């Protein structure tokens, strides 16, 4: 989706799943950088397995990737709350507010571990 530089859409197309909005530019950039780094880490782990490296070294790198993915997840959730949930609150639509809160509770419940 093309937007003017610096333009951040506040209203979006409503779908059954909720509002389709794009992530804020700075969040998207930060997440893509992290994900590219994670991709490299995962390739490195694959090479470690191929090279029959010490198991604990591999597990340590897997834990580092999981932690990095957790940071991406947190950033995306922060962005979601900052504009999708905020929009539902600002809209004054009680049904929409309940949907966004239920959606958030549902996803947070899946993230426990």
C-alpha positions in Angstrom: 0.0 0.0 0.0 1.5 3.4 -1.0 1.2 6.3 1.3 2.7 9.8 1.3 5.9 10.0 3.2 5.2 10.7 6.9 1.5 10.1 6.4 0.0 7.7 9.1 -3.5 6.5 8.3 -5.9 6.8 11.3 -9.0 5.3 9.7 -8.9 2.1 7.8 -11.0 -0.5 6.1 -13.1 -2.6 8.4 -12.9 -6.4 8.0 -14.4 -9.3 10.0 -11.1 -9.5 11.9 -11.1 -5.8 12.7 -9.5 -2.7 11.2 -7.0 -3.2 8.5 -4.3 -0.6 9.2 -0.7 -0.5 8.4 1.9 -0.6 11.1 3.5 2.7 11.9 6.6 3.4 9.7 9.1 3.5 12.5 7.8 0.3 14.0 7.8 -1.5 10.6 11.4 -0.4 10.0 12.5 -1.5 13.4 10.7 -4.9 13.1 12.1 -5.5 9.7 15.6 -4.8 10.9 15.2 -7.2 13.8 13.6 -9.9 11.6 16.4 -9.7 9.1 18.9 -10.1 11.9 16.9 -13.0 13.2 16.8 -14.6 9.8 20.6 -14.5 9.8 20.7 -16.0 13.2 18.5 -18.8 12.2 20.7 -19.5 9.1 23.7 -19.6 11.5 21.9 -22.1 13.7 21.3 -24.3 10.7 25.0 -24.2 9.8 25.8 -25.1 13.4 23.6 -28.1 13.1 25.1 -29.1 9.8 28.6 -28.7 11.3 27.6 -30.9 14.2 28.4 -28.2 16.7 28.1 -28.6 20.5 24.4 -29.0 21.5 24.6 -26.4 24.3 25.9 -23.8 21.8 23.0 -24.5 19.5 20.5 -24.3 22.3 22.0 -21.0 23.4 21.6 -19.6 19.9 18.0 -20.9 19.7 17.2 -19.1 23.0 18.7 -15.9 21.6 16.4 -16.2 18.5 13.4 -16.8 20.7 14.2 -13.7 22.8 14.6 -11.6 19.6 11.3 -12.8 18.3 9.7 -12.0 21.6 11.0 -8.4 21.2 9.5 -8.2 17.7 6.2 -9.5 19.1 6.2 -6.9 21.9 6.9 -4.1 19.4 4.0 -5.2 17.1 1.6 -5.4 20.0 2.7 -2.0 21.3 2.0 -0.6 17.8 -1.4 -2.4 17.7 -2.5 -0.9 21.0 -1.1 2.5 20.0 -3.3 2.8 16.9 -5.8 0.0 16.4 -7.0 -0.2 20.0 -6.7 3.6 20.4 -8.9 4.1 17.3 -11.6 1.8 18.8 -11.5 3.7 22.0 -11.6 7.1 20.3 -14.5 6.0 18.0 -16.8 5.8 21.0 -18.3 2.6 19.5 -18.8 0.3 22.6 -19.1 -2.8 20.4 -15.9 -2.0 18.6 -14.2 -1.3 21.9 -15.3 -4.7 23.3 -14.1 -6.5 20.2 -10.7 -4.9 20.4 -10.3 -5.7 24.1 -11.5 -9.3 23.5 -9.1 -9.6 20.6 -6.2 -8.3 22.8 -7.1 -10.6 25.7 -7.2 -13.6 23.3 -3.8 -12.9 21.8 -2.2 -12.2 25.1 -3.6 -15.5 26.4 -1.9 -17.3 23.6 1.4 -15.6 24.3 1.8 -16.9 27.8 4.8 -19.2 28.3 
